[in-house]
Amino acid sequence: MLKDISHQRGQIHTIDELNEAERHLAGVLWSAAHTVVECCRDHLADLRATLVDAPPSIELMQEDRLIRDALGRAEAAENMAVGLVVQRPVDYRADIRTLSQAVAEWDVQAHRALLTNRSTSCLALIARHESLVQSGFAIAVGSAARNGAVDPHTASRLDPVLSQLSDSWEGVAQRVRDLSWGAEAVPRATLEAAHGLKRAFSLVVFEGPADRKGEALSALNSHLASSVALAAAARELVSGGELTAPARAVNRVLLEGAESSAMRSPVSPVDLLRGVSIAIPPEARGHLQGSVDDVFRQSMEAMHRASGLDGSRLDSVTAHPELGKAMHPTDLAVPGTGREARPLSPPR
């Protein structure tokens, strides 16, 4: 396939054809890196079994270190290839006009993915991006509080719970990764929605002008209710026994548990030999249940605390002349110059 694509590159005449060829090359890299990652993880599992029965030696420890190094490099290549595959030659400033649209698209695709794809690969992707979303919203709330768009009391109540929610989603992602070897392909629409969401956050929260910061608060209000539903769906997926994972990954997590010496893995040897995905058994659900329960509770708390944003001026930052002046970029404090932001006078 690489030879065919390389031959075709000599006949490429348009940017679209070049981008399509690059996507094919990235797809080959993705498949190859994924295969190497699975082989490294299988070999690590076999090596751990050998270390249990045999005394540790310098050769075995060196082999373990080399395999872990190769695994890390292969995972990095796999992640890079995923980013190249989903990348599209689109001007996101025109494609996604507001952060609210990007968040709405992500909410739809994330819920749809959990309903149609019940693999740990999909849940890991969603948990990772939800962590990034909540972290971005926490930054936006802090910026809005400094600029006067949100009162300090509301910001002080909302910022900690958003940070905790981000950490909890990241904890879910880390635990799900223990049960995920990329055995199931994540829907392309979900990957593209995630990429567009990160791009929109970059344009509005981190790179955008001051008069667009209110978009983040509007998007936060609309997303938190959806985040509760997403957390509930993830919790139901785990507790209901519908989440699937590779049989070898489930077996490894069970055998590496605190009571591994006294516990026999319930995974069928036939499933291990065939390398198929299975529903996560009750013995392994405890590895995830506590994390998804925390995410659900904190999502509810964040939605309740966000009610203080209802009275904030989210869209029209110049409704009051003094408010508009204080939020203008030239009126903000400039670090290192001794210049302070001018205080707001109360509206008349």
Beta strands, then each sheet from edge to edge (+ up, - down):
strand 1: 244-246
strand 2: 277-279
sheet 1: 1+ 2-
end
